[in-house]
Amino acid sequence: MSALNKTIIAVAQKLPTPCYIISENLLEKNLQQLSIIQKKAGCKILLAQKAFSMFYFYPLIAKYLRGTTSSGLYEAKLANEYMPTGENHIFSPAYTEKDFPEIISICKHIVFNSFSQWKRFGKEALAAGCKCGLRINPRFSTQEHAIYDPCSPGSRLGITADKFSGESLKGISGIHFHTLCEQGAEALEATLAVVEKDFGKYLYDMKWINLGGGHLITRQGYNTELLIELIKHLRDKYDLEVYLEPGEAVALDAGFLSASVLEIIDNDSHTAILDASAACHMPDVIEMPYRPNVVNSGKPGEKAFTYTFGGDTCLAGDIIGEYSFDNPLAVGEKIIFCDMAIYSMVKNNTFNGMALPSIAALKKNGQIEIVKSFNYNDFKNRLS
Ligand SMILES: *Cc1c(COP(=O)(O)O)cnc(C)c1O
């Protein structure tokens, strides 16, 4: 068994379930890698808060990254409150008159999704000293997850090249695109070729470009040399400041979700019912869909005892996946899901009155801190 698995199993034994366990060490390892890219490529990297908003760790993140990006007012406020220094950027498909004054008081880079939004809100943003950018849609898909593909036909995200004709770019200082999802630098290279072909003529007049997220820089085998080369090319050719705003890469593989076996049901197959739910605690398992890894488990049939994991809800489809183990599972046994820092806590819900998992930090010195626990009120207070 790997040293990491041993550590996590020991930590999980000391904690209640369900519980997220976020490792400071693993998070910092990712941050160090990102920080090296920043230095070598001369770019600025922002945390996309929508993937990971555990602000307990914002002081650590601020040591390595340049700032944050937000999807709307609430994320922007969170960054403003808890990210010690740094730039706060924002992109929303549509801003509202109600939120915009506060947004421009805390975000200094505002990205607009259409010329109509730019015309409605641009003046106010410029007057507040904000740098304004446009999100483009290069209409170039590099991935198969349709729900995560902003370049799919009819996408509402980004301005297509044809829409630029006849529009003035006076006041616009940046271009933004976000089209990747869990991808390598090769997908960025291919996308940039299209961006340069269709939008290159505008780039000479810009001050900055934001390459969005979806760069899985901290995954083993990521081609960092190519990424650095691509960033340098943009800086040299167009004299641009280059931003990246990964979410997933920041906290990739840095967190776990510990759950307990509540019951074993033997119908056509063996099902273990857990106090963690796909629908409530890891909705990407159903949405994407994917099968998260579980510590010390194998693929179905690989080890002697195979189980389907299901949540403690009444949703028939609340199924996490099939896993096999060397020994039969027992009620009360802990099951530890991997890579549960990103797109988990931020997506949690209390469907079926399910309890929200606690959030624990495993510190560098080995100490465990329960950062947050939830109770009945967290369910009740959102409903009336
Ligand atoms: C989701 C998103 C990101 C972060 O994407 P990851 O896949 O988590 O790296 C960055 N920018 C925008 C505009 C996004 O929508």
The ligand as a Gaussian input file, in Angstrom:
#p B3LYP/6-31G(d) Opt

LIG

0 1
 C      -14.730000      26.445000     -15.242000
 C      -13.946000      27.581000     -15.686000
 C      -12.582000      27.663000     -15.345000
 C      -11.858000      26.574000     -14.606000
 O      -11.873000      25.380000     -15.307000
 P      -11.119000      24.059000     -14.807000
 O      -11.561000      23.020000     -15.776000
 O      -11.579000      23.766000     -13.419000
 O       -9.662000      24.325000     -14.876000
 C      -11.909000      28.798000     -15.742000
 N      -12.524000      29.792000     -16.431000
 C      -13.832000      29.739000     -16.775000
 C      -14.430000      30.855000     -17.527000
 C      -14.585000      28.635000     -16.410000
 O      -15.867000      28.571000     -16.764000

